């Protein structure tokens, strides 16, 4: 049997993260515009037989992004970088899930730098603290930029995750570590999060086990191993697709079709296109082909790169096992300095649109983002399968 490459084991202390007890209610089917799904107030501890998992798009820290984090730190009289204000609008969504997963696309630099921008990234490690404060419980790391700074960059990034008590999946510091299943506890439910990339931009991978590459046979074997190791649910994150293209590529579709034939894989979702891509149900398994950017600053002529999707899936257990009982999405908007705040922000677009304090000048863009993300999310017919937009 093929074994996993580059999958990180979560130490016992990390694998017992207790997410706040907030589970989003299941949706009721309707063909009307998706306005019936709401986020309830926090209640008591979530029942172990039902959990909500949220995942968002690429965390791609360009120099303008870290400059905003530096300005936010300076505004509070602090040195260095503070990414938490940039992500603060998303805390209700991210903190409201029993398990929230981010995707760090790049290696991190030493805390004091030097930092490097596109095309070979090395970014401030303080971004991990910001993600942790936002409520993320785990980050995937397999991407085309994983080896931008060689194996040293992979190792440094893993060390930074450990310092921030934030689990990760997709890269590894040693071969033994790469063979272990990344299990994380979400209110008593054991969830495995497997992360893979299509490649590394042609850069050599010094240690083959240090980055997970997409191989359908290995993914299926890894998922089976995860179930054998005690996983109740297996999430597969694929860094794949064509940049700036809302349509999944033939390769994306082929990979998804192959791996969703496995009974061990419960959900598939993706990154890399830097624009939102559709949701679908393939071989009975929910798929979110691409979640776009969570934070980045790409060409201003590409508005789709400033829009993103945070997906939420509620899983419930029955006599037949675990299944998705609600599938939802949250359109997000990246704003530039001066649009919403003095520095960059990631906004829950619908919440910001409903907020009386949001500048009127920003609201047309928010409406466009909500409409655009909705259109692409439903493009393959996921509305009929029950996909809804979270309303506020």
Secondary structure as GFF3:
##gff-version 3
##sequence-region A 1 392
A	DSSP	beta_strand	37	38	.	.	.	ID=ss1
A	DSSP	beta_strand	50	59	.	.	.	ID=ss2
A	DSSP	alpha_helix	63	75	.	.	.	ID=ss3
A	DSSP	alpha_helix	84	87	.	.	.	ID=ss4
A	DSSP	three_ten_helix	88	90	.	.	.	ID=ss5
A	DSSP	alpha_helix	91	95	.	.	.	ID=ss6
A	DSSP	beta_strand	99	104	.	.	.	ID=ss7
A	DSSP	alpha_helix	126	134	.	.	.	ID=ss8
A	DSSP	beta_strand	138	140	.	.	.	ID=ss9
A	DSSP	alpha_helix	150	163	.	.	.	ID=ss10
A	DSSP	beta_strand	167	169	.	.	.	ID=ss11
A	DSSP	alpha_helix	175	178	.	.	.	ID=ss12
A	DSSP	beta_strand	183	186	.	.	.	ID=ss13
A	DSSP	beta_strand	189	197	.	.	.	ID=ss14
A	DSSP	three_ten_helix	208	210	.	.	.	ID=ss15
A	DSSP	alpha_helix	216	228	.	.	.	ID=ss16
A	DSSP	beta_strand	233	239	.	.	.	ID=ss17
A	DSSP	alpha_helix	250	259	.	.	.	ID=ss18
A	DSSP	beta_strand	267	271	.	.	.	ID=ss19
A	DSSP	beta_strand	279	282	.	.	.	ID=ss20
A	DSSP	beta_strand	285	288	.	.	.	ID=ss21
A	DSSP	beta_strand	293	295	.	.	.	ID=ss22
A	DSSP	three_ten_helix	303	306	.	.	.	ID=ss23
A	DSSP	beta_strand	307	318	.	.	.	ID=ss24
A	DSSP	beta_strand	321	335	.	.	.	ID=ss25
A	DSSP	beta_strand	345	348	.	.	.	ID=ss26
A	DSSP	alpha_helix	349	354	.	.	.	ID=ss27
A	DSSP	alpha_helix	360	377	.	.	.	ID=ss28
A	DSSP	three_ten_helix	382	385	.	.	.	ID=ss29
A	DSSP	beta_strand	387	391	.	.	.	ID=ss30
###
